[in-house]
Amino acid sequence: MAFIDRPLVRSLSCFLLTVNSPGFIITAVLLLLAESLLCTIIIWKVPYTEIDWSTYMQQASCYMRGIRNYSLIEGDTGPVVYPAGHIFVYRILSALTNGGKDIRRGQYIFEFLYLITLILVFRIYYKSRKIPVLQIPSFVLIFLCCTSYRIHSIFILRLFNDPIAMLLFYIALNFWLSHQWLTGCIFYSYPAGHIFVYRILSALTNGGKDIRRGQYIFEFLYLITLILVFRIYYKSRKIPVLQIPSFVLIFLCCTSYRIHSIFILRLFNDPIAMLLFYIALNFWLSHQWLTGCIFYSLAVSIKMNVLLFAPAVFFILLLNNGPAKTTFLLAVCGVVQLYIATPFLLYDPVSYLKRSFDLGRVFLFKWTVNWRFLREEVFLDKRLHVTLLVLHALLLLAFAGKVWFRSHGGLVLLLHNLSRGLRTRIGSNEVLMALFTANLLGICVARSLHYQFYSWYFHSLPYLLFSTVPFEVIPDSGNTAESTKKLPNILCHNKDGDIVGCRIVLEYVPVDGAQFGDVTCLSFVYYRDCYLQ
């Protein structure tokens, strides 16, 4: 066609398909605008699904009625099982959504949270600059963050608290990447966050009745999450074995039906937790450790799953700051926890600690996704729980010794140097590898996985999929909301058996339009293995 300026098209293609920072940033901005439009369309066109939103509003309402005994704070689906930060967040959401009645407004709020999460993840990827199996322009990674149907569902259609917890964690991680350890620790361990967050959400949504408003709030959370994820990927910049345009990964990040459902249609608290985590992570990537710790503490207060990052967080803080400052940063996390939880600790500390940090809680067999293939008596057997705990510890030890901080000689050497007074500034990629693998290992041996938990690790999959590690396992538990007897889908690959592991996964994953992002992600790994073969 004569009117097409071929040199211009060639220049634009080169700009977008090669490794360069401007291309990453421009692509991220365009994707965020597209995500904002997509999330709004989802809110308008896809029916809201009630799961936990009304329960969160009822829990926030209990607090607003003056109930401080944590054992008496409950809703239709059960008692509160999160730290107090969950209550405070949903109290705010309640105020913004007319007590939770304005669901649409809640969805818009979660849309905003989603976008903030994306921004943070993008920044994290940008800061890392390197993903160790492919050398690609890093804006490819952004696609992996924005193409999950499931993530959109978790953020915008479900309104869970998990995205809020992850948002706080990403805030902490961003502080840590900026070497602001103290701030990162505070955000990592924000106390009693579930209560306070949902107190706000309750206020914003008329006590949880304005579902639409809640969805808009979660749309906002989703967009913020995307921004954070983009920044994280931007920090990484580089993937070292193959050179491919990084916008490939951007599509894989932005086309997940499940993620959009979790964020916008479900209004879970998981996206909130992950949003805060990505804020923390972005601060850590900028070495702003204190601010990152603040947001990480905030994330923990929304949902305890963010503690899965804790082993890696501890060593990252220790190696970068030394024992004295690390002790101070951890103390700040603890002080913040105590401060926010004061209303409940003064009234009944035992019930608060038992409910919000119940490590011995027994999960119902009918809801499990990852262990449904077992008999119920085996699933409920405490010996299985102990076995999983021991396996978790062994996996953490193996990865800490063999995978984490390898470019600096390994964790053992770094600890030896630290004992001699020599500190090491850990790079962005080492930070991301340690944090993302620590989280994924915990998920792989979790006693029970649920639909919305997909938001815990989805945005880290692009990094892990293209990282050179001896062994990776990625459960496919996010592809269904229902419990199933099918053996959980697992992505296993190592240097000797890449192609086999990927073929196994592709046999399990349904190829349909709704799962485009997830299938694309796995297909890309399959392509990579064929290439290496």
C-alpha positions in Angstrom: 0.0 0.0 0.0 1.5 3.2 -1.3 0.5 5.4 1.6 2.4 3.4 4.2 5.8 4.9 5.1 7.9 1.7 5.1 11.0 3.3 6.7 8.7 4.6 9.4 7.2 1.2 10.0 10.7 -0.4 10.0 12.0 2.2 12.5 8.9 1.7 14.7 9.3 -2.1 14.6 13.0 -1.9 15.4 12.1 0.5 18.3 9.6 -2.0 19.7 11.3 -5.3 19.0 14.8 -4.6 20.3 16.1 -4.2 23.8 15.7 -0.5 24.7 14.3 1.4 27.6 12.1 3.9 25.7 10.4 1.0 23.9 9.6 -0.6 27.3 8.2 2.5 28.8 6.1 3.5 25.8 4.7 0.0 25.5 3.9 -0.1 29.3 2.0 3.2 29.1 0.0 2.1 26.0 -0.8 -1.2 27.7 -1.9 0.5 30.9 -4.3 2.6 28.9 -5.6 -0.5 27.1 -5.9 -2.3 30.4 -7.9 0.6 31.9 -10.3 0.4 29.0 -10.5 -3.4 29.1 -11.2 -3.5 32.8 -14.0 -0.9 32.5 -15.6 -2.9 29.7 -15.4 -6.1 31.9 -17.1 -4.2 34.7 -19.9 -3.0 32.4 -20.4 -6.3 30.5 -19.5 -9.2 32.8 -21.8 -10.0 35.8 -20.3 -9.6 39.2 -19.9 -12.9 41.1 -20.5 -12.8 44.9 -18.0 -14.9 46.9 -16.4 -13.1 49.8 -17.2 -9.4 49.3 -20.3 -9.4 51.5 -18.5 -11.3 54.2 -15.7 -8.8 54.2 -18.2 -6.0 54.5 -19.9 -7.7 57.4 -16.5 -8.2 59.1 -15.7 -4.5 58.7 -19.2 -3.7 60.0 -18.5 -5.7 63.1 -15.5 -3.5 63.8 -17.4 -0.3 63.1 -20.1 -1.4 65.6 -17.4 -1.5 68.3 -16.6 -5.2 68.4 -13.0 -5.7 69.4 -13.1 -9.4 70.3 -11.6 -10.9 67.2 -13.4 -14.2 67.8 -16.7 -12.4 67.3 -15.9 -10.7 64.0 -17.5 -12.8 61.3 -19.6 -12.8 58.2 -21.9 -15.2 56.2 -19.0 -17.5 55.1 -17.3 -17.6 58.5 -15.1 -15.8 61.0 -12.3 -13.4 60.1 -9.1 -15.4 59.5 -6.9 -12.5 58.4 -4.8 -10.0 60.4 -6.4 -6.7 61.4 -5.1 -4.8 58.3 -7.8 -6.7 56.3 -10.5 -5.2 58.5 -9.2 -1.7 58.2 -8.8 -1.9 54.4 -12.4 -3.2 53.9 -13.7 -0.6 56.4 -12.4 2.0 54.0 -13.9 0.1 51.1 -17.2 -0.1 53.0 -17.2 3.7 53.4 -16.4 4.2 49.7 -19.1 1.8 48.4 -22.0 2.6 50.7 -21.4 -0.3 53.0 -20.5 -2.6 50.2 -23.8 -2.1 48.4 -22.3 -0.1 45.5 -20.6 -3.1 43.9 -19.8 -1.1 40.7 -17.8 1.5 42.6 -15.9 -1.3 44.4 -15.0 -2.8 41.1 -13.7 0.5 39.9 -11.6 0.8 43.1 -10.2 -2.7 42.4 -9.6 -1.7 38.8 -7.4 1.1 40.1 -5.6 -1.3 42.5 -5.0 -3.6 39.6 -3.4 -0.9 37.5 -1.2 0.2 40.3 -0.2 -3.4 40.8 0.7 -3.6 37.1 2.8 -0.4 37.3 4.7 -1.9 40.2 5.3 -5.2 38.5 6.4 -3.5 35.4 8.9 -1.4 37.3 10.2 -4.6 39.1 10.8 -6.3 35.8 12.4 -3.1 34.4 14.7 -2.9 37.4 15.8 -6.5 37.1 17.0 -6.0 33.6 17.8 -9.7 33.3 15.9 -12.9 33.2 18.4 -15.7 33.0 17.5 -17.9 30.0 16.5 -15.4 27.3 18.0 -12.1 26.5 15.0 -10.0 25.4 13.9 -6.4 25.4 12.2 -6.3 28.7 8.9 -4.8 27.7 8.1 -8.3 26.4 7.6 -9.2 30.1 4.8 -6.8 30.4 2.6 -8.9 28.1 2.9 -11.8 30.5 1.5 -9.6 33.3 -1.5 -8.3 31.4 -2.9 -11.3 29.5 -4.4 -13.4 32.2 -8.2 -13.8 32.2 -7.9 -15.3 35.7 -6.0 -12.4 37.2 -8.5 -9.9 35.9 -11.3 -12.0 37.4 -9.6 -12.1 40.8 -9.0 -8.4 40.9 -12.2 -7.0 39.3 -14.9 -9.6 39.5 -14.2 -11.2 42.8 -12.9 -8.4 45.1 -10.8 -10.7 47.2 -8.2 -9.3 49.7 -5.3 -11.2 48.1 -4.6 -8.5 45.5 -4.4 -5.9 48.3 -1.9 -8.0 50.2 0.2 -8.5 47.1 0.0 -4.8 46.3 1.6 -4.0 49.7 4.2 -6.7 49.1 5.2 -5.2 45.7 5.4 -1.8 47.4 7.8 -3.3 49.9 9.8 -5.1 47.2 10.2 -1.9 45.2 11.5 -0.2 48.3 13.9 -3.1 48.9 15.1 -3.0 45.3 15.9 0.7 46.0 17.8 -0.4 49.1 15.2 1.3 51.4 15.1 -1.6 53.8 13.2 -0.1 56.7 10.3 1.3 54.7 10.1 -2.0 52.8 9.9 -3.9 56.0 7.1 -1.7 57.3 5.0 -2.2 54.2 5.8 -6.0 54.3 4.4 -6.4 57.9 1.6 -3.9 58.1 -0.5 -5.1 61.0 -4.2 -5.8 61.3 -4.4 -4.7 57.7 -7.3 -6.8 56.6 -9.7 -5.2 59.1 -8.6 -1.6 58.2 -8.6 -2.1 54.5 -12.1 -3.6 54.4 -13.3 -0.9 56.9 -12.3 1.6 54.2 -13.9 -0.5 51.4 -17.0 -0.8 53.5 -17.2 3.0 53.9 -16.6 3.5 50.2 -19.3 1.0 49.1 -22.1 1.6 51.5 -21.3 -1.3 53.7 -20.4 -3.5 50.8 -23.8 -3.1 49.1 -22.6 -1.0 46.2 -20.9 -3.9 44.4 -20.3 -1.9 41.2 -18.3 0.8 43.1 -16.3 -2.0 44.7 -15.5 -3.4 41.3 -14.3 0.0 40.1 -12.1 0.3 43.2 -10.6 -3.1 42.4 -10.1 -2.2 38.8 -8.0 0.7 40.1 -6.1 -1.7 42.3 -5.5 -4.0 39.3 -4.1 -1.1 37.2 -1.8 0.0 40.0 -0.7 -3.6 40.3 0.1 -3.8 36.6 2.1 -0.6 36.9 4.2 -2.0 39.7 4.7 -5.3 37.9 5.8 -3.4 34.8 8.3 -1.5 36.8 9.7 -4.7 38.4 10.1 -6.2 35.0 11.7 -3.0 33.6 14.2 -3.2 36.4 15.2 -6.6 35.2 15.7 -5.5 31.6 17.7 -8.5 30.4 17.2 -12.2 29.9 20.4 -13.9 29.2 20.3 -16.8 26.7 18.1 -15.9 23.8 17.5 -12.4 22.4 13.8 -11.9 21.7 11.6 -8.8 21.8 10.3 -8.2 25.3 6.9 -7.1 24.2 6.1 -10.9 23.8 6.1 -11.1 27.6 3.9 -8.1 27.9 1.1 -9.8 26.0 1.5 -12.9 28.2 1.1 -10.7 31.3 -2.0 -8.8 30.0 -4.2 -11.5 28.5 -5.1 -13.7 31.4 -8.8 -14.1 31.8 -8.4 -15.5 35.3 -6.5 -12.6 36.6 -9.0 -10.1 35.3 -11.8 -12.2 36.9 -10.0 -12.3 40.3 -9.4 -8.6 40.3 -12.5 -7.1 38.8 -15.3 -9.6 39.0 -14.6 -11.3 42.4 -13.3 -8.5 44.6 -11.1 -10.8 46.7 -8.5 -9.4 49.2 -5.7 -11.3 47.5 -5.1 -8.6 44.8 -4.8 -5.9 47.6 -2.2 -7.9 49.4 -0.2 -8.5 46.2 -0.5 -4.9 45.2 1.1 -3.8 48.5 3.8 -6.5 48.0 4.7 -5.2 44.5 4.9 -1.7 45.9 7.4 -3.0 48.5 9.3 -4.9 45.8 9.7 -1.8 43.7 11.1 0.1 46.6 13.5 -2.7 47.4 14.7 -2.7 43.8 15.5 1.0 44.3 17.3 0.2 47.5 14.7 2.0 49.6 14.7 -0.7 52.2 12.7 1.1 55.0 9.9 2.2 52.8 9.8 -1.2 51.1 9.6 -2.9 54.5 6.7 -0.7 55.5 4.7 -1.8 52.5 5.7 -5.4 52.9 4.4 -5.2 56.4 1.1 -3.7 55.1 0.8 -6.7 52.7 1.3 -9.2 55.5 -1.5 -7.6 57.4 -3.9 -8.1 54.6 -3.1 -11.8 54.0 -0.6 -14.2 55.6 0.4 -15.7 52.2 2.9 -12.8 51.8 4.9 -14.5 54.5 5.9 -17.0 51.9 8.4 -14.4 50.7 9.8 -14.0 54.3 12.8 -16.4 54.1 14.1 -14.6 51.0 13.3 -11.2 52.4 15.3 -11.9 55.5 18.5 -12.9 53.6 18.1 -10.0 51.2 17.9 -7.5 54.0 20.7 -9.2 55.9 23.2 -9.3 53.0 22.4 -5.7 51.9 22.2 -4.1 55.3 24.1 -6.2 57.8 22.8 -7.7 61.0 22.3 -4.5 63.0 20.2 -2.6 60.4 18.3 -5.8 59.5 17.4 -6.2 63.2 16.2 -2.6 63.2 14.1 -3.2 60.0 12.5 -6.3 61.4 11.8 -4.5 64.6 10.0 -1.8 62.7 7.9 -4.4 61.0 7.0 -5.8 64.4 6.3 -2.4 65.9 4.0 -1.5 63.1 2.1 -4.8 63.6 1.6 -4.1 67.2 0.5 -0.5 66.6 -2.2 -1.3 64.1 -3.4 -4.4 66.1 -3.6 -2.4 69.3 -7.5 -2.1 69.4 -7.7 -5.9 69.3 -4.6 -6.7 71.4 -5.8 -4.6 74.2 -9.3 -6.2 74.2 -8.4 -9.9 73.6 -4.9 -10.6 72.4 -5.4 -14.4 72.4 -8.4 -14.4 70.1 -6.7 -11.9 67.7 -3.5 -13.9 67.4 -5.4 -17.2 67.1 -7.7 -16.0 64.4 -5.3 -13.8 62.3 -2.2 -16.0 62.4 -3.7 -19.5 62.8 -1.0 -21.7 61.4 -2.8 -24.8 62.5 -6.1 -24.1 60.7 -7.7 -27.2 59.2 -9.0 -26.7 55.6 -12.2 -28.3 54.3 -11.5 -31.2 51.9 -14.4 -30.2 49.6 -12.7 -26.9 48.7 -9.1 -28.1 48.1 -7.8 -27.9 44.5 -4.3 -29.2 44.7 -4.9 -32.3 47.0 -8.3 -33.4 45.8 -6.9 -36.6 44.3 -6.1 -37.8 47.8 -8.6 -39.5 50.1 -10.2 -37.2 52.6 -8.8 -39.0 55.6 -5.3 -38.6 54.1 -5.9 -34.9 53.4 -7.0 -34.3 57.0 -4.2 -36.4 58.5 -1.7 -34.2 60.5 1.1 -36.3 59.2 0.5 -34.9 55.7 0.6 -31.4 57.1 3.9 -32.1 58.9 5.3 -33.8 55.8 4.5 -30.7 53.7 6.0 -28.4 56.3 9.3 -30.5 56.3 9.3 -30.6 52.5 8.8 -26.8 52.4 11.8 -26.3 54.7 14.0 -28.7 52.7 13.1 -27.0 49.4 13.9 -23.6 50.9 17.2 -24.9 52.1 18.0 -26.4 48.7 17.1 -23.3 46.8 18.8 -21.0 49.3 22.0 -23.0 49.0 22.0 -23.7 45.2 19.9 -21.1 43.5 19.8 -17.9 45.4 22.6 -15.3 44.9 24.6 -17.6 42.6 26.2 -14.7 40.7 27.8 -13.7 44.0 29.1 -17.2 44.9 26.0 -18.4 46.7 24.4 -17.8 50.1 27.0 -19.7 52.1 29.9 -17.7 50.8 27.9 -14.4 51.3 27.1 -15.3 54.9 30.8 -16.2 55.4 31.8 -12.8 54.0 29.2 -11.1 56.2 30.7 -12.7 59.3 33.9 -11.1 58.4 32.3 -7.7 58.1 31.9 -7.7 54.3 28.5 -6.7 53.0 27.3 -7.4 49.5 24.8 -5.3 47.5 22.5 -7.8 45.9 21.4 -7.0 42.4 17.8 -6.8 41.1 17.8 -10.2 39.5 19.1 -11.9 42.6 16.4 -10.2 44.7 13.7 -11.3 42.3 14.9 -14.8 41.9 15.1 -15.3 45.7 11.7 -13.7 46.4 9.8 -15.4 43.5 11.1 -18.9 44.1 10.5 -18.6 47.8 6.9 -17.8 47.2 6.4 -20.4 44.6 8.0 -23.2 46.7 5.5 -22.4 49.5 2.6 -22.5 47.0 3.8 -25.9 45.7 3.5 -27.5 49.1 0.5 -25.5 50.4 -2.1 -27.5 52.3 -4.8 -26.1 50.2 -5.0 -23.8 47.2 -8.0 -21.8 46.0 -9.1 -20.0 42.9 -8.0 -16.5 43.9 -4.5 -17.7 45.0 -3.5 -17.5 41.3 -2.9 -13.8 41.9 -0.1 -14.7 44.4 2.3 -15.9 41.8 0.9 -15.1 38.3 2.9 -11.9 37.8 6.1 -13.7 38.7 5.7 -16.5 36.2 7.3 -14.6 33.3 10.5 -14.1 35.3 10.6 -17.7 36.5 9.7 -19.2 33.2 12.8 -17.6 31.6 15.2 -18.0 34.5 18.0 -20.4 34.6 17.3 -22.6 37.6 18.0 -26.3 38.0 14.3 -27.1 38.6 11.0 -25.3 38.5 7.5 -26.4 39.5 4.5 -24.3 38.7 1.1 -25.6 39.8 -1.8 -25.0 37.4 -4.3 -24.5 40.2 -5.5 -21.2 39.0 -7.3 -22.5 35.9 -10.3 -23.7 37.8 -12.4 -22.3 40.6 -13.8 -25.7 41.5 -12.3 -28.6 43.4 -11.2 -31.4 41.1 -10.0 -35.0 41.5 -7.5 -34.5 38.7 -3.9 -34.5 39.6 -2.8 -30.8 39.9 -1.1 -29.6 36.8 2.6 -29.0 37.3 5.2 -27.5 35.1 8.5 -29.3 35.7 11.6 -28.6 33.8 15.3 -28.9 34.3 18.4 -28.7 32.1 18.0 -32.3 31.0 14.3 -32.7 30.8 12.8 -29.4 29.6 10.8 -30.8 26.7 9.1 -33.6 28.7 8.0 -31.3 31.5 6.4 -28.8 29.1 4.7 -31.5 27.1 3.1 -32.8 30.3 1.7 -29.4 31.1 0.4 -28.8 27.6 -1.6 -32.1 27.9 -3.4 -30.8 31.0 -4.1 -27.2 30.1 -7.4 -26.7 28.1 -6.8 -24.8 24.9 -9.6 -22.3 24.7 -10.1 -18.6 24.3 -10.6 -18.0 28.0 -7.2 -19.4 28.8 -5.3 -17.6 26.0 -2.7 -16.0 28.3 -1.9 -19.1 30.2 -1.7 -21.3 27.2 0.5 -18.7 25.4 2.8 -18.7 28.4 3.2 -22.4 28.4 3.5 -22.6 24.6 6.3 -20.0 24.7 8.2 -22.2 27.1 7.6 -25.1 24.8 9.0 -23.1 21.9 12.0 -22.2 24.1 12.7 -25.9 24.8 12.3 -26.9 21.2 14.8 -24.1 20.3 17.3 -25.4 22.9 16.8 -28.9 21.7 
